Structures are given as structure tokens and as C-alpha cells.
Amino acid sequence: MTAYETTEPVLYERVDGVAVLTLNRPLFHNAQNLQLLYALDDAWRRASTDPDVGCILLAASGRNFSAGHDIGSPGRDVEYPIPEPRALWGDHTGAQGPERAYLREQEAYLGLCRRWRASATPAVAAVQGACIAGGLMLAWVCDIIVAAEDASFSDPVLKMGVPGVEYFAHAFEMHPRVAREFLLLGDRMPARRAYELGMVNRVVVRETLMTEALAIAERIAALPRFGVTLAKQAFNFQEDAAGKRATMDAVFHMHHLAHAQNLHGTGDTIAGMTPRDIAEKS
Ligand code: ZN
């Protein structure tokens, strides 16, 4: 039985020209269930279509930014139909076998992240504590990442036999040699190292995370709107010309081959792994 612990999994606040979107499942380290993801999509749409918003600030309540996709909270709603599919992939709950996870993740994981990355409005991420697997996807779609000193980044999903999260940007976010280590070992990368590698833009003390991130967002929001949109698109085009989108398309299918292999071997797409398994093994 799915039991949601909140009716507000994402908070929305306007601070001058900045829309602050706050992940709000602190009890479960902001694990991403469909309820949260679609609330975030609604918030992203609201911010992107508000003429008075020039920048989005994506933040998270509680100790950790995000533990990734929800694989074990009482609010896990993996078996639920997608509330309002944004793409035209159909309802995964009517599908069987590997198709079921494929449909769901095309829409709710890869699809939503690509949509947010393509938003005309730039975004700044404020990351504290753990940013694990699906958590990376939310930070990576943002244009600038500000990290607290206690932040760490990891993708331990190889422990469940899956070659990285659905949004496979690893070798674009860091040097391919480092990305291999990041994925093969699955260790937590401290904010300071992520900064040295260029994966995050600033490392600040925990207490000033929101003020520092908000100050950056406000500077962007004060710039000419259309120019900022064009600059953002310029980087998206450049990354895609370098193969980011094509890589992701190719690896998404490997990701689902791995889910299918798990389903075949264990009856479960993630091989029965729980958040505790991931925490213990990472
Ligand atoms: Zn997956």
C-alpha cells in the first residue's frame, strides 16, 4: 500500500525574479516518487511560464538533497499510473515485462529531466548532504550547481547491476576517466573534489548555501531574459553536438537491458535492492 506522507512534495516560492522550488520529502531524504516528480514538473512549468521569473533555484529541505528514485519509502508509487503523462508513451501499468519499466522511465525519469534541461529558464541547484543516483539527475539538469561543504555525489546503481542512472551524463559532467571511477566504484564524491573537477560551481558552508545560491540566481534573473535563454540553449546545443543526447539514448537502452536481466533473474527490475542495501554497499 502506498501512503504519501505529504500533500506538498515540492514547495514553490517567489523571491523577486527567482522561483524557489524545494524538494519536500525530508523524512525520506527527498526520494523521488511520481508524486514528487510530477509536482516538480508542475512547479517547473509554473516558473518557466511566469514572465516575472528569470531563474529557478532548485533546493531541498532536510539534511540531504535527494536519495534518488524512491525504491523503498511508504510513498513509493511505482505501480501507480503516471498522473498526467507529459510525453505520449502510454500507461506503463498496462504493460508487462521489460516494457513496463521502459515506458515508465522514458516518461518519468529520462523524459522529465530532458524537459527541465530544455526549459527556457535557467536553473541553479543548491545541494546539501547526499545527492545519490536519481538525485544527480536533478542537479545535472541545472545550469549551475552550488554545493554545501557537506554535499557528496554518487551513483551506486551498478550495485544492482544497472550501468548508471537513466540520465547518463556522467562523462559530460566529469572527465571520462573520473566518470569511470565514479560509476565503477560508486563511492561518494565529496563536494570539494566535485568542485576541483568542475562538476560543481561553488562550495560554500552549509549555513550560507541558500543565500549564496539565491544571490547567483538573482544575478541571472536580472539579465536580459531572451539573451539568457539563448545562452542556455547554446550550451545545450554544444553538448548535444558533442554527443550528450545520443549517448543518453544509447545508454538508456543498456539501462533497460539491465533492468530486463534483473527481472529475468530475480523477478524485480532492481534485483530486490532496498535503500538500506544501497547505503550499506556504497
Ligand atoms: Zn531505471
Residues whose N, C-alpha, C, O or C-beta is under 5 A from the ligand:
A	BS01	ZN	E105
